[in-house]
Amino acid sequence: MKNIKFSIIVVSLNTKLDFIFTLKSIEKQTFKNYEIIVVDGDSNDGTIEEISKYKNIISKSIIEKDNGIYDAMNKGIDLSDGEWIIFMNSGDTFFDENVLEQFKLNNYSEFEIVYGDTVINTNEFNYFQKSKNFTNKTLIMPFCHQSVFVKSELLKEKKFSTNYKLSSDFDFFVSCFLEHKKFKKIYMNISKVKSGGFADINRQKVYNENIKIIKKNYNNIKNYYLLYFIKFFQYFKDIIKIFFPKKIIILILKIKYKKKLKK
């Protein structure tokens, strides 16, 4: 079996402790044919010093100001030379130490985008988030970008648009779907991610960008208005979070994710 190589791109900006946490998760992988590419937006919290300390496991790094996370991700893509690319935000980790090994044992060479499931860490509890298939009715990201492997030649060809600040990954995958790129859903937990990230706390802006992406790519008025409904429903949930005590919100979420809770 071909001994494939992974490019793991870590984007950071003033996330020192989370950055270290992510690096240590990567270092634990049993399959070692990977490169770690760090793209830091010129942090001032000590992250740059940590990049220097971990130079024995960091293959390549860029430290400079960027025009947002997708600009930083594109810089990492340019530096990559692995067959498959996966992105990890600072604070996110692989599900366990065998993720790359398990992926390598299967032959996914005929596919260009391979995605799996995710564990979401809310600080109060963890729950499983199952990925969904990409279809012409998909309105929001059906999987986490930390749980998807993409062929590097595809990312180098298309890159992420810097016209979007929060939903460029969605724009990328919609474009891939419409161009009939080969997607593969696998029933495997790939990553653990922290809730409350930039996209989570700016959910309305995410939907605004998704609306633009749907309008640009699909001639389907039903999808367009359905996303507006989802956006309105998010307003309702945001209002509830303002007026209800945190303990009540946590209880509601535990009930919602009862069957998905990770013990």
N, C-alpha and C positions, 0 to 999 in steps of 0.2 A: 504494500500500500504506500502511495506517495506520502512522503513526510512533509506535510504542509507547514506553512509559517503564518503566524498571526501578528498583526500590527494592532497593539492596544493603545489607543490615543486618550490621554488624560488631559482635560482642559481645566485650568485652575485660575483663580483670582482671589487672593486674600482668604484662603481656606486651609490654612496650615495644618490643623489637626485632622481635618477630613482628608486632606491630600495624603498625609502619612498613612491613614487608615486604608485608603484605596491602594496605595503602593504595596502595603504589606499583604493585602488580599491577593494581588497579582503574583507577588513573589511566592506565595504558597501553592500556586498551580503545579500539579505533578508533571504536566507536559511543558517542557521548557523551550520549545522552539517558537519563541515569540520575541518581539521587540516592544519596549515601552517608549512611547513618544509623548513627551510632556510639552504642552503649549500653555505658557503662563502669561497673563496679561499685565506683567510688570507689578507683581504683588509688593506690598510694603508691610506685611505682617509676619515676615520670617519664612514664608514659603520658598522664596528664592534660595535662602540658605539651606533649606531641606533638600532642594533639588541638587545642590552641590554635594550634600552628605550622601545622597542615594545615587551618585553618578555611577556606582558599580552595577546597578541594575537598570538605570535609565539609559536607553540606547541613544536617544536623540532628544534635544530640547530646544525650544525657542522661548526667549523671555523678552517680550516687547508689548507695547500697547496694541490693541486690536480694535476692530469695529464691531464687536459683539461676539457672542459665542459661536456663531456659524462661520464667521471670518476665522476665528481661532481653529475651529474644526477643519476648515479647508487647508489651513497651514499644516496641520498634522497629516492630512491626506497627502499633501505634496511631498512630505518627508518619508512616507511609508514605502516599504518594499515587501511587505508580506502579501500572501495570496488573499487573506481575509482581513477585514478591518472591523473592530468593535470599539465603541466609545464608552468611556467611564467618566462620569462627573466626579469631582472630589467628594468623598463621602459615600460613594456607591461601591459595591463589591461584587465579586462573583458569588454565586449561590453557595458553592463549595469548592474545594481544591481540585476537583476532577472535571470541571466544566470543559476545559480545552481538550482534555484527554478523551472525554466522551464524544465530543464533536468530531475529533480527529478519527475516531474509530468507525465513523459512518462516512460513506462516500456521497458528498453533496456537490461534487464537481459540476454536475449538470445544472445546478441552480445558481442564481446570482444573489438572492436575498433569503437568508435562513433565519427564522425568528422563533422564539420560545416564550416561556412564562417568566413571571417576576414575583418576588416577595417585596411587599411594600412595608416599610418601617415607619410607623407613625409616632414613635417614641413611647407611646402608651401600649401598643400591641402591634404585632405583625400579621399580615394576611396575604394570601396568595391571589395574584391577579393573572387570570388566564388570558393568553393572547387570542385574538380573533382573526379570521381570514380577511384579507383585503378584497373588497368587492366594489362595484360601481355605486353602491349605496353607502360606502364608508364615509363618515362625516368628521370623525376625529381619529387620532392615532389609535390603531387597534392593538398595538404592542409598544413596549417601552424601547427607546432607542438604545438603552443599555443591555437589551436582551435580543439584539439583532446583529447577525454577522452579514456583512455586505462584501461582495467581491471588490477588491481594491481597484481593478480596472474599470469597474462601473462608476465608483466614486470619483476616480481621477477624470473620467470622461464628463460627468455631469456636475459634480460639486454641489454645494448647498448655496441657494440664493441668499444674498445678504439684504435683499429687499424686505425680508421678514425677520423680526427679532425673536419670535417665540415659536413659530410654526413652519420653519423652513424644512425641517425633517419631514413633516406631513406633506409639504409641497413636493419634496423629492420623491417620496414613495408613491404619491398620486401619479406623478409623471411616469415613474417606472411601471406602475400598473397599466396605465394607458398605452405605454409603449410595449406592453406584453413581455416585460422582463419576467424571469422565472422565480416566483416566490415559493418558499417551502416552510410550512408550519411544522415544528417539531414539538413533541410532548415532553419537554425538559425544562426544568427551572434553570435559568441562565444567570440572573443577577438579583441582588438585593439593593433596593434604592430607598432613599429617604424621602418621605413626603414633605410638603412644605417648601419645595424648591421654587425657583423663579417662575416657572410656568404655573405651578399650583397656586401661587398667591396672585397671579395675574391672569386668572382663568378667563375673565371677560375679554381681555386683549387677545388671548389665544383664539377664542371663538371669532372675534372680529377678523383676525387674519385667516382663519379657516374659511370663513364666509367668502373672503376675496379669492381664496384658492379654489373653492368649489365653484364659484361663479366663473372663474377663468377657465376651468377644465371641463366642467360638465354642463351640458345644455339640458338641465333637469330642474325645473322650477320647484318641484316637490322637495328635492334635497335641500335646496336653498332655503326654503321657509321652515323646513324641519330643523335646520341648524339654528335658525332664529328662535324657535321654540325651546331648544336645548339651552340656548343662551339666556332666555327669559327665566327658565327653571333654575338656572344657576344663580340668577339674581335672588330668587326666592330662598335658596339654600344659604346664600351669603347673609341675607337678612336674619334668618334663623340663628346663625352663628353669632350675630351681634347681640341678640336679646336673650339667648339661652346660656346658662352657666356651662363652663367647659366640661364639668363632670357629666352633665346631661348629654352634651354633644358626643362625648366619648361612649356613653352608654348606647346612644342611637347608632353610632357607627359599629359598635360591637354586635348589635342586633342585626344590622344590615349585612355585616360580613361574617355572621355566625358560622356558616358552612365553610368559609374560606380561611378562618383563623389558623395561624401557624402556632403550634404549641412549643 
